[in-house]
Amino acid sequence: MSTDRTVADRGSALPSGLGRVYPMGSDLGPGGGLRIAGCDTRELVREFGTPAYVYAEDDLRARARATRDAFAARTDRFEVLYASKAFPATAALRIFAEEGLSVDCASGGELHLALNAGFDPERIYLHGNNKSEAELEQAVESGVGHVIVDSFDEIDRLDRVAAGSGQRIMMRVTPGIEPETHKAIRTGQEDSKFGIPMREVERALERIGRSGLELRGLHAHIGSQVFDLDVYESLADVLRQIGDYPLLNLGGGFAIAYTREDRPPPAEEYAEAMLAHAPEGVTVLCEPGRSLVGNAGISLYTVGTVKQIPGVRTYVAVDGGMADNIRPMLYGAVYEADVVDRFGDSTPCRIVGKHCESGDVLISEATLEDPRPGDIVAVPATGAYGHAMASNYNALPRPPVVFCRDGDARLVVRRETYDDLTRRDV
């Protein structure tokens, strides 16, 4: 799809506050319809159908550059690692490789995707709390720059697989820090499946010292959607006690705006907080995942049914749901929504999916402008984890991924078909 944009076709700004949740450059076209990177969402639906994941390509690049530049303005000893689990599509990975980022992968599959997208193996970090021997062999044979070891079993396993090759590693430490975020995405507390507890660090260092592995640094991750920047000071203090190493990964996912009231800190403040307390001469690594992709993407749905229950509520059912966005059900994630050609909030409603579950609720407390069957509804800030966590529940084919730029739209992941559902049958 291609749309020529002239000066007279620049459109108008989104309603107040929505610029924080929609992709950069989103606006309302001359007819009042939502546009993403110059592409009318109604036209996108006519071409690609619904549900669909839609991204502004320049937004992805801009957020990568902003994060990289925030650190570069303060130090030349840093590395930005895209946490690929947030949106592991080849097209997105390719963009971040082109923008000079490194990448962390949490499985052999994510490693495969990163290599296929063009990442230099030296710029790949392999994570995971239970990496198999096959995954470790894949990493060593691919020349992965660093493997993050997560347990004593894994130290032994990698030492055996690497066979004296001097594979570079980082050791993941559980720092005992609990940020204010949902319990399901906290990772730094002592009672965690991730990392080596502080009380076991000395023993782990001794074990690594007897191996053929080269310990290059320490890694810790406290959780995702972190608003409180003070936790990075605490994290740096904890890791500083362990020893001096060339690399220090102060992991904790940068927050994004899911609603117009959310005001996450800018990348500059994250960089300042991480670097302010890092030891002198250390290369600081950070792992933004959702902050690079979350607000760059939206989900589009078609309304099928509007069910009014007098004295109770209005249900607006769309043609997707928990199979394309499981986060509201897993984490209680809160989103907003809009009818793409009729912005407003006249009707309090509950937006639900079409799956055979009462819990299939995308937005429990939404407001739409006079919702009707056939309306196209946009849910912003769904660029992270929607595609990554999508399933075939109720045998629904997974949605396509569409990238938009300067009025042009291109399909980067096609919609699944019913035939795809049986393609692996034997």
C-alpha positions in Angstrom: 0.0 0.0 0.0 1.3 3.5 -0.8 -0.1 6.9 0.0 1.4 10.1 -1.3 1.5 12.7 1.5 1.4 16.3 0.4 1.7 19.4 2.6 -2.1 19.7 2.5 -2.3 16.1 3.6 -0.5 16.4 6.9 -3.5 15.9 9.0 -4.1 17.0 12.6 -2.7 16.1 15.9 -4.1 13.2 18.1 -6.3 14.2 21.0 -4.5 15.4 24.1 -2.1 12.9 25.7 -2.4 10.2 23.1 0.9 11.1 21.5 2.5 9.4 24.4 1.0 6.0 23.7 0.7 6.0 19.9 3.8 5.7 17.6 5.7 8.8 16.9 4.2 10.7 13.9 0.8 9.3 14.3 -2.0 11.7 13.4 -5.5 12.1 12.1 -5.9 12.3 8.3 -8.1 14.9 6.5 -11.1 12.6 7.0 -10.4 12.2 10.7 -9.0 8.7 10.5 -6.0 7.5 12.5 -2.8 7.3 10.5 0.4 5.5 11.5 3.5 6.8 9.7 1.2 8.3 7.0 -0.8 5.1 6.5 -4.6 5.3 7.0 -5.5 2.5 9.4 -8.8 1.9 7.6 -6.8 1.3 4.4 -4.4 -1.0 6.3 -7.4 -3.1 7.4 -8.8 -3.3 3.9 -5.5 -4.6 2.7 -4.2 -6.7 5.6 -7.4 -7.5 7.6 -7.7 -7.8 11.4 -6.5 -8.5 13.9 -3.1 -7.0 12.9 0.0 -5.7 14.5 1.1 -2.4 12.9 4.4 -0.6 13.5 5.9 2.8 12.6 9.3 1.8 11.3 10.9 5.2 11.9 9.7 5.1 15.5 11.7 1.8 16.0 14.8 3.5 14.6 14.3 6.7 16.6 14.0 4.9 19.9 17.1 2.9 19.3 19.0 6.0 18.4 17.7 7.9 21.4 18.8 5.2 23.8 22.2 4.8 22.2 22.7 8.6 22.1 21.7 9.0 25.7 24.6 6.8 26.8 27.0 8.1 24.1 26.5 11.6 25.4 27.9 10.5 28.8 30.4 7.8 28.1 32.1 5.8 25.4 32.0 2.7 27.6 28.6 1.3 27.1 26.6 -1.2 25.1 22.8 -1.2 24.3 21.4 -4.7 24.1 18.0 -5.1 22.5 16.1 -7.6 24.6 14.7 -9.6 21.7 12.0 -11.4 23.6 9.9 -8.2 23.4 9.5 -8.4 19.7 11.6 -11.1 18.0 10.5 -10.5 14.4 13.3 -10.7 11.9 12.4 -7.2 10.4 12.7 -5.6 13.8 15.9 -7.4 14.6 17.4 -6.3 11.3 16.6 -2.7 12.1 18.3 -2.8 15.5 21.3 -4.5 14.0 21.5 -1.7 11.4 21.3 0.9 14.2 24.4 -0.5 15.9 22.7 -2.2 18.8 23.7 -5.5 20.3 21.1 -8.1 21.2 20.3 -10.5 24.0 18.6 -13.8 23.3 16.8 -16.0 25.8 16.7 -19.2 23.7 18.3 -21.0 20.8 15.3 -19.9 18.7 15.9 -16.2 19.5 19.6 -16.8 18.7 18.7 -18.3 15.3 16.5 -15.2 14.6 19.3 -12.8 15.6 21.9 -14.5 13.4 19.4 -14.6 10.5 18.7 -10.9 10.9 22.4 -10.0 10.5 23.7 -9.5 14.0 27.4 -10.0 14.4 27.8 -13.0 16.7 30.2 -11.0 18.8 27.3 -8.7 19.6 25.0 -11.4 20.8 24.5 -12.3 24.5 22.8 -15.6 25.2 20.6 -15.6 28.3 18.2 -18.2 29.9 17.8 -19.9 33.2 17.9 -23.4 31.8 19.9 -23.4 28.5 20.1 -26.9 27.1 23.3 -28.5 26.0 22.1 -28.2 22.4 21.6 -24.4 22.9 25.0 -24.0 24.4 26.6 -25.9 21.5 24.7 -23.7 19.1 26.1 -20.6 20.9 29.7 -21.8 21.0 29.6 -23.0 17.3 28.1 -19.6 16.2 30.8 -17.6 18.0 28.4 -15.9 20.3 30.2 -13.1 22.1 29.0 -13.9 25.6 27.0 -16.5 27.4 25.4 -15.4 30.6 25.7 -18.4 33.1 22.7 -18.7 35.4 23.5 -21.6 37.7 26.1 -24.1 38.8 24.7 -26.8 36.6 25.1 -24.4 33.6 28.6 -23.5 34.5 29.5 -27.3 34.4 27.4 -27.8 31.2 29.0 -24.9 29.3 32.5 -25.8 30.5 32.0 -29.3 29.1 30.5 -28.0 25.8 33.1 -25.3 25.2 35.9 -27.8 25.8 38.6 -25.3 26.8 37.8 -22.8 24.1 37.9 -19.9 26.5 34.2 -19.0 25.9 33.6 -15.6 27.3 30.8 -15.5 29.9 29.0 -13.2 32.3 27.7 -14.4 35.6 24.1 -13.6 36.4 23.6 -12.6 40.1 20.3 -12.4 42.0 20.8 -9.1 43.8 17.9 -9.3 46.2 16.2 -6.1 45.0 12.5 -5.9 44.4 11.3 -2.9 42.2 7.8 -1.6 42.2 6.4 -3.6 39.3 4.1 -6.5 38.7 5.3 -9.6 40.6 5.3 -11.7 37.4 8.0 -9.5 35.8 10.2 -9.0 38.9 13.4 -10.9 38.5 15.8 -9.5 41.1 14.3 -10.8 44.3 16.2 -13.5 46.2 13.4 -16.0 45.7 13.8 -16.2 41.9 14.4 -18.8 39.3 17.0 -16.5 37.7 20.6 -16.1 38.7 23.0 -17.1 41.4 22.0 -15.9 44.9 24.4 -13.5 46.6 25.2 -16.1 49.3 26.5 -18.5 46.6 28.5 -16.0 44.5 31.9 -16.8 46.1 31.4 -20.5 45.5 30.4 -19.8 41.9 33.4 -17.6 41.3 35.6 -20.4 42.6 33.9 -22.9 40.2 34.4 -20.6 37.2 38.0 -20.1 38.2 38.6 -23.9 37.8 36.9 -24.0 34.4 38.1 -23.1 30.9 35.6 -20.2 30.7 36.6 -16.5 30.7 34.6 -14.5 33.2 34.2 -11.0 31.6 31.5 -9.4 33.8 28.5 -9.5 36.1 24.9 -9.4 35.1 21.8 -8.7 37.1 18.3 -7.9 36.2 15.7 -6.5 38.6 12.6 -6.7 36.4 10.7 -4.9 33.7 8.6 -1.7 33.4 10.8 0.0 36.0 9.9 3.6 36.8 12.0 4.0 40.0 15.5 4.9 38.9 16.9 4.7 42.4 17.0 0.9 42.1 19.9 1.2 39.7 22.1 2.8 42.4 21.2 -0.1 44.7 22.0 -2.6 42.0 25.4 -1.0 41.2 26.3 -1.0 44.9 25.5 -4.7 45.2 27.5 -5.8 42.1 30.4 -3.5 43.1 30.9 -5.6 46.2 31.5 -8.8 44.2 34.6 -7.5 42.3 35.9 -5.6 39.4 35.2 -6.9 35.9 35.3 -5.2 32.5 31.5 -5.6 31.9 28.6 -4.7 34.1 25.1 -5.3 33.0 22.6 -3.2 35.1 19.5 -5.0 33.8 16.0 -3.6 34.3 13.6 -3.0 31.5 12.9 0.7 30.8 9.2 1.6 31.3 6.8 2.8 28.6 3.5 4.6 28.5 0.5 2.2 28.3 -2.0 4.9 29.1 -2.0 8.6 28.5 -1.5 9.2 32.2 1.8 7.2 32.3 5.0 9.3 32.2 8.0 7.0 32.1 11.4 8.6 32.5 13.3 9.4 29.2 16.3 7.4 28.1 18.6 10.1 29.3 17.5 9.6 32.9 18.0 5.9 32.7 21.5 6.4 31.3 22.3 8.9 34.0 21.1 6.6 36.8 23.0 3.6 35.5 26.3 5.4 34.8 26.3 7.6 37.9 27.0 4.7 40.2 29.0 2.3 37.9 32.6 1.7 38.8 35.2 3.8 37.0 36.4 2.3 33.7 33.7 -0.4 33.5 31.6 -0.8 30.3 28.0 -0.6 31.3 25.4 -2.7 29.5 21.7 -2.0 29.5 18.8 -4.1 28.1 15.9 -2.0 26.8 13.3 -4.3 25.3 9.8 -3.0 25.4 10.9 0.7 25.4 12.2 0.3 21.9 9.1 -1.4 20.5 6.1 -1.0 22.8 4.9 2.4 21.8 6.0 1.9 18.2 3.3 -0.6 17.6 -0.5 -0.8 17.8 -3.1 -3.6 17.3 -6.1 -3.2 15.0 -9.3 -5.1 15.5 -12.8 -5.2 14.0 -15.8 -4.9 16.3 -18.2 -7.8 15.7 -20.7 -7.5 18.5 -21.8 -4.7 20.9 -23.8 -6.2 23.7 -25.6 -3.9 26.1 -26.7 -5.4 29.5 -28.9 -2.8 31.1 -27.7 -1.8 34.5 -24.6 -3.9 34.2 -22.2 -2.9 31.3 -21.7 -2.7 27.6 -19.5 -5.4 26.0 -17.6 -4.7 22.8 -16.3 -7.9 21.2 -13.5 -7.8 18.7 -12.1 -10.4 16.4 -8.9 -11.0 18.5 -8.2 -11.3 22.2 -6.1 -13.4 24.4 -4.4 -15.3 21.6 -2.9 -12.1 20.2 -2.4 -10.2 23.5 -2.2 -12.3 26.6 -0.7 -9.6 28.8 -4.0 -8.3 30.4 -4.7 -11.9 31.5 -1.2 -12.7 32.7 -0.2 -9.4 34.3 -3.3 -7.3 34.6 -1.8 -5.0 31.9 -3.9 -1.9 31.3 -4.5 -0.5 27.8 -6.6 2.2 26.1 -8.5 1.9 22.8 -10.0 4.2 20.2 -12.3 3.8 17.2 -9.9 4.8 14.5 -12.2 7.3 12.7 -14.2 8.4 15.7 -12.1 9.4 18.7 -14.0 10.1 21.9 -15.1 8.6 25.2 -18.9 8.7 25.2 -19.4 5.0 26.0 -17.9 3.2 29.0 -17.4 -0.5 27.9 -15.5 -3.7 28.4 -13.5 -4.7 25.3 -13.4 -8.5 25.1 -12.1 -11.0 22.6 -13.7 -13.9 20.7 -12.1 -16.7 22.7 -14.0 -19.3 24.7 -12.9 -17.9 28.1 -14.7 -15.4 30.4 -11.3 -14.1 31.2 -10.7 -13.1 27.6 -10.8 -9.4 28.4 -8.5 -7.0 26.6 -9.5 -3.8 28.4 -11.7 -4.1 31.5 -12.6 -0.4 31.8 -12.5 1.2 28.3 -14.2 4.2 26.8 -15.1 4.3 23.1 -17.1 6.8 21.0 -20.4 5.2 20.3 -19.0 1.7 19.4 -20.8 -0.2 16.6 -20.4 -3.5 14.8 -17.9 -3.0 11.9 -15.9 -0.3 13.7 -12.1 -0.6 13.5 -10.6 -0.3 17.0 -6.9 0.6 17.7 -5.2 -0.5 20.9 -1.9 1.4 21.2 1.3 0.4 23.1 1.0 -3.2 22.0 4.3 -3.3 20.2 6.0 -5.4 22.9 5.1 -9.0 23.6 1.9 -9.2 21.5 3.6 -10.9 18.5 6.1 -12.7 20.8 3.5 -14.3 23.0 0.8 -14.9 20.4 -0.8 -18.4 20.3 -3.3 -20.4 18.3 -5.8 -20.7 21.1 -9.2 -21.8 19.7 -7.2 -22.5 16.5 -7.1 -18.9 15.5 -4.4 -18.1 13.0 -1.8 -15.6 14.4 -2.0 -12.0 13.0 0.3 -10.4 10.5 2.9 -7.8 11.2 2.9 -4.6 9.1 5.6 -2.0 9.0 4.6 1.6 7.9 6.9 4.4 6.8 6.2 7.6 4.9 2.8 6.5 3.8 4.0 3.1 2.6 3.0 -0.2 4.3 4.8 -3.5 3.9 4.0 -6.9 5.2 6.9 -8.3 7.3 5.2 -11.3 8.8 2.2 -12.8 7.0 -1.0 -13.8 8.6 -1.3 -17.5 9.3 -3.8 -19.6 7.5 -5.9 -22.5 8.5 -3.5 -24.7 6.5 -0.7 -23.5 8.7 -2.6 -25.0 11.7 -2.2 -28.5 10.2 1.2 -28.0 8.5 3.1 -29.8 11.3 0.7 -32.7 11.6 2.3 -36.1 10.9 
